[in-house]
Amino acid sequence: MEVRGYPVHFGVQLQAQGTTWPVYVEAVQAVEALGFGSVWTFDHMLPFSGPDDRPCFETLTTLSALALLTSEARIGVLVNGVLYRDPATLAKAAAQVDVMSGGRLDFSLGAAWAEGEFRAYGLPFPAVAERYARLDEALRVVKLLWAKGRASYQGRYYCIDDAPCEPKPLQEPHPPIMVGGSGLGSLRVAAAHADRLNVIGSPEDCARHAAKLSELCSAAGRDFGEVELSVHPTLAVARTREGAEELAQRIEAALAGETTRETSPGSHRPRSVQRANWLVGTPDDVVEGMKRYFDAGVSHFVFGFGHPFDLSPLRLFQEEVVPALG
């Protein structure tokens, strides 16, 4: 099956928080064994739900481990935040992981959003306009380092001077570049640099983002067809609608405890839970929901799963939803 000329792809993001390493390893290998095409971690310094003193695995070391824990599935971070590390460091790490995985890395970058993490660790968190500008510059640096023997760049926020990046990624011309985000700044950066845009939203949201991205691609001199559309939904599928709703409510309960650090230590506010991008119901219901995303031009799906890693919905998805999609 193809959408906009892209083969439909299903992956899973296993949220690397509130768990132990052996449990996480088991979940990674189970997801690949179920036949999903990609396995992803996230980029956070603190858990984004529940108490912030629970385990939260460092991103690049976890990504490196994914390269060795899997053999066929593609791997990635959904998505790297531009503020967590400088682009040269990120380019070097990504190139190394691509080599370690035998050319299975999907590279990603977004403007970063988890302000509480930056406050907790005393890191700068500039206004969104600067974060978008940094995102654009960072991708320019990464692409130069991957493309040239030695690269130089002088920007407002980043610079490199006759810098090598060895080893180069195995994939040519480079690993696929995914930009994550739905804001206008993210769409502009995606129009300039991305092979794929990942958003969180309903099919209607995706259709609106696609229309805007098409305009921005034209303005940038690119063919909109060069950018694949990706979405990051929550999946709650069961054999009955009642069972699916029970599962959805358990997920909601976990997310309702999500907090963001406010201006003073110990001050938190709950994060609201929205279902706009959820796929909830029986396999037939989920098939209909997936078709709405196809109609919006989306071909790439990465389902988010947190601990405890109950993968029974993923098994049911592979057994009944995927065959029904044709």
Buried (B, 14 or more C-beta within 10 A) or exposed (E): EEBBEBEBBBBBBBBBBBBEEEBBBBBBBBBBEBEBBBBBBBBBBBBBBBEBEEEBBEBBEBBBBBBEBBEEBBBBBBBBBBBBBBBBEBBBBBBBBBBBBEEBBBBBBBBBBBEBBBBBEEEEBBEBEBBBBBBBBBBBBBBBBBEBEEBEBEBEBBEBEEBEBEEBBBBEEBBBBBBBBBBEBBBBBBBBBBBBBBBBBBBEBBBBBBEBBBEBBEEEEBEBEEBBBBBBBBBBBBEEEEBBBEBBEEBBEBBBBBBBBEEEEEEBEEBEBEBEBBBBBBBEBBBEBBEBBBEBBBBBBBBBBBBEBEBEBBBBBBEBBBEEEE
